[in-house]
């Protein structure tokens, strides 16, 4: 999505300015063209040469910096931008933006652009919580600036509180969300499930599986980046929150079914990438079961069949992890659960499936046509799945 996009990165004068170098690097790696504009104060924290080495582009450091091709005609930079990101954004820069003051190149560029502007504040907790700062942030939000909430933690002053610059992954996620808001899934609601459910045996032990949740999270991100309203039902508790979507955390199959059912109102598609446990303990012990040396027998009963039981006017996509007869077994599941299509992967292939970043899947449609895809990363697989969802919706 970021390939060949021009991102203007405004770096202002705060200790968090060093994090902007890593942000620039990650954006470059994603295929973006990054133009860095630094305030004079920012150059006291990080040398412009650092950003020039990362971006292979001249860095604008002042209103009259003749070393940059953009400095004389700052409007050209504003017009070239697909998006502008100010990270970190200090309290004084936020105040000047709110007041329409343009005495720094980044401020002039923002005032001259029609591109979306993302602001990631970073400052001391007292400064951030000051009513003046909060009023300025509110003014910018009212003017359609995208404000990323600050993180909580230890600050440079030694205080603990809000005001930390958020992690770069959240900034990049916001960039993806903003740039993708008019994609081919704009206005569509997609419900995605991810991770392996956990069915308790006692207060300590559970029945679960090896699902990492990576495939479901890749689908949720890809849907967001194509403009969809995404509801992610996650049993993958080690996976981080994703920007721009509501995430419902669950543990058991029963909890997942309840969350899915509630989320399906107005949905255009349900993509069940979660590995839902097939069985649960008939009776869950209230106390931890002690090891006695004797064998232990558990009576198991089936969990709810979420895909088979939910009903509605939406596209249903299932997943099948198979160790044998891949296409045949997946096709049976597709027919039994009345799916629009199913994504099958061979779990005997170490490069595909659980815990890895790649998948080699076969997508089978309701007519039985099987499309075998080559090994690719899970984000690429996600887009292949969503390509089919888009065609079905249209």
N, C-alpha and C positions, 0 to 999 in steps of 0.2 A: 504493500500500500504506500509506503514512503518512497519508493523508487522514483527518482527524478523530481521529487517534490522539493521546492525551495523553502527552507525553514530559516527564518531570521531568529537567531538566539541572542537575546539581550542579557548581558551579564552586568549586574550592579554591585556596588561596593559593600560586601559583607563577607564574613569568614566562610560562609557556605559557597563562595564563588569557586572554590577549588572543585566542588562537585559538578560544576558546569562543564569542566573539561571532559569528565567521564560521560556526561549527557551528550555532548557534541560527538564524542567518539561512537557512542551507541547509535546515534541518529545516522552518522556516516555509514556505519556497518549495515544499517537497515536500508541503505540506498539513497538517502536524502542528500541534497546539496545544502550545506549549512553555512550561512553567512553570520558571522559573529560581530556584534556591536557591543563595545564595552564602555561603561562610564569611566571617567578619570579615576574615580575612587576604586573601581574594580581592578584597575591595573596595579594598584598597590598590594593587592592580594595574590593575583595571578598574572604572570607576564603575558602580553599579547602573543609573544612568540609561541607559547604553548598551544594556543588555539590555531595559530597559523600552521603549525606542524601537524595538527590533528586534521584540519579541514582542507589544507592545501589551498586556502583562499586568504586574501588580504583581510586584516581585521580592522574595523573602524573603531577608533579610540577617541574621537573628538569631532566637534561640529565642523572644524576646518582642517581635518586630517587629509592632506594632499596625497598621502600614500595609497589611499583607497580609491577605487574606481567609482564608489558610491558617494563619496563624501561631498562632492560639489552638488550633486543632484540627488538629494536624499529621497526625493519622491520616486526615483527609479527603483530604489531598494524596496520601498513600500509597495510599489506596484508588482515587483517581481515575487513578493512573498506569497506563498500558498497559506502560510500560517506564521504567526509571530509568537515566540515563547520568551517570557522574561523570567529567568531563573538563575540566581535568586532575585526576588524583588524586595528591595528594602522599603522601610516605612516612608522615607522621603520621596522615593520614586512613585510609590502608590499615591502619596499626597499630591504630588505634582500632576500625575495623570488625572486624578479626580478633579483638580482645579484647572486642567487644560493648559498647564505650563509646559513649554517645550524648549528648555534650555540645555537638553542633552540630545544627542543624535537618536538614541533609542526612543525618546519621547516624541521627537519630530516624526520619526518613522511610524510610530503607532498612530499619531494623529492624521497622518497622510494615507494610511492604508485602508482598504476595504476588506482585507483578510481577517479571519478570526484571530483573536489575541488571547493567549493563555498566560495567566500570571500565577507564579508560585512564590508566595511570600516567605521570607525568612528573616527573623529578628528576635530580639530578646522578649521574653514572655510579658514583661510589664509594658513594653512598647506595643506588642501585638494586642494586648487586652485593653489598651487605652481607648477610651470612647472615640477619640478623634480618628484613630486608625480604623476602628470598626465602622465608623460612619463613612470613611473614604472607601473602604472595601465594599460597603453596601451601595455606594454611588456607582462604583465601577460595575458591580453585578447588574444594577438597574440599567446600565448602558450596554449590556450584553457582553461584557468582558467575562471570560471563563476564569473563575478564581478556584485554585486548588487549595483545599484546606491544609493548614500546616500540620506537621507531625508533633507528637508529644514525646518529650524526653529531656535528656541533659543538654543544656545550652552552653555556649562559649563562656557566658558569665558565671557558670557554675550552678545557676538556678535550674530547676526542673519544672517543665511546663510546656505549654504550646508555644510554637514559634519556630520549630525546626523545619528546615527545608525537607519536603517529602522525598522518598526514594525516587531515583530516576525512572524506575520501572513504572511508577504511577504517573509521572509526567509523560512518559512515552505512550502509556496507555490512553491518557487523555488526548494526546495528539492524534492517535489512531481513531478514537471515538469521534472527535470533532471533524476530521477530514473525511470520515466514512459516513457522516450523518445523512448524506443524500444518495447512498448506495442503492443497489438493486433490491435490498430488503427494507428500505425505509418505509415506515408505517406498518411494518409487519411485526407480530409478536411471536417469538420463538422460545419455547420451553426446552431446556436441556438438562439432562441428569448426568452426574459424574461420580466416579469413585465406587468402592465396594462397600456395601452395607455391612453392619456389625450386629449380629444377633446374639444377645447375651445368654450365657449359660449360668453364670453367677455374677456377683458384683465385680469380679476381676476378669473373667474369661469370656471370650466371644467366639462365635463362628463367623469367619470372614473369608476373604479371598485376596489375591495378589494385585487387584486393580489399583493403579496409582491415581487415576482420575485425569491423567494428562490428555487423553483423547477428548473427553467431555469438555475440559477447560479450553482446549484448542478450538473446538466447535463453538463454544460460547464467545470466545474472543473474535473468531472469524465472523460470526453473525453480527456482533456489535460493530465490527469494522465495516460491515456492509449496510449499516444503518438500522438494524433491527432493534426492537425493544426486547431485551433478553432477560429471562428469569432462569437462573441457574440453581438447580436443586443438587446440593453437593453432600456426598458422604466422604469426600476426600479432605479430611480435616488438616492435613499437613500442607495442602495447597493454599497459596495466598489469595486474598480477596482480589477480584478483578475490578477495574475501573468501569463505571458506566453501566452497571447492571445490578439488579437486586439478587442477592445470594441468600438462599435458605439452607441452613446447615441441618442435616439430619443424621441419624445413626442407623435405624432399622428400616426394613422393608415397609413396615406398617407406617412409619413416619414419612418415608419417601412417597408412598402412595397418597397419603393425606396431603402432603405439600404439592404433589403433582396435580391432584384433583382441584385444589384451590387455585392453582396457578393457570389452569387451562381456560379460564373464562376469557374469551376474545382471542385465544391463541390461533395462529395460522399453522403451527407445526409443533409436534412433540418429538424430540430426538433423544431416545433413551440410550445414552452411552454408558450409563452406570451398570456395574456388575452387581445385580441384586442377588443376594443369597437365595437359593432355592428352598432352603429349610431353616427352621428355627426350633429352638427347644420347646417342647410342649409345656414344660414347667421350668421356670427360672428359679434357681435356688436363691433364697433371701440372704444367705450368708455364704462366704467363700467355702467351696467344697474342699475338704481336707484330703491330703494324700494318705491313704490308709494301707497301701500295699495290695489291696484287692482291685480287681478290675472294676471299671465304671461303665455303666450302660446309660446312654442318653436316648430318650424317645424324642424323635424329631417329627415335626409336621410341616407341611408346605407353607411357604410364605405367600402373600397375595401376588397374583399375576397382574402386575400393574399395566403392562402393555395390552394384555388380553382383556382387561376389565374396563379400562377407561373408554368412554364413548364421547363422540362429538364430531363436529364438522371441521376437522383439522388433519393435516398430513401426519401419519405415524411412521417413524423411522426406528427400526430396532437394530441391535447389534447381536452377533453370535460369535462367541469365542469357542472354537472347535479344535479337538485334538485328532479327529478322524472324519472322513467323508464330509469335508468342509461344505461344499456346495449343496449336497443332498440334505444334510442336517439343517443348514441355514434356510434352505427353501421350505422345509417342513415347518420351521418356526414361523417363517413369513406367512404361510397360508393359515396356520393355526391361529395366529394373533391378528390376522387380517391387516397386514402392514402394507404401506405403499412401496417400501423397499427396505432391504436389510443389508447391513454391512457385516461381512464375515471375515474373520482373520484366523489364521492357523497359529495356534498358540505353541506349536512344536517348533516354530521358527524363532530362534533367539533374537533376531533383529526386528521382530514384529510383536506387538502386543504389550504385555504387562511390563511396566517400569522402564521402558525405553522411549526414546524420542521419535522413533520411526514406526511405520506400519506398512504392511503389504496386505491390502484387503481386496476382497471381491464384493462388488455391489450387485445385488440381485433385485430386479424389479418385480412387480406384482404379476407380470406375464412370464416370469421365469428366466428372463434374459440375464445372463451373468457377465459382468464387466470386471475383468481381472486387472487391477492397477499394479504398477511396479512399486518397489519399495520407495517410499518418500517420507519426509518428515510429517508429523501429525497435523501441523498447521496446513500443509498442502492437501492432506487427506480431507481435512475439515472443509476446505473450499470445494473440493470435488463433490463432497456430500451436499453442500449448500447449493452448488450449481444445479443439482437435481431438484432440490427443494424449491428453488426459484422457478424452475420450469413447471413444476407441479402447481405452484401457487398461481402462476399466470395462466 
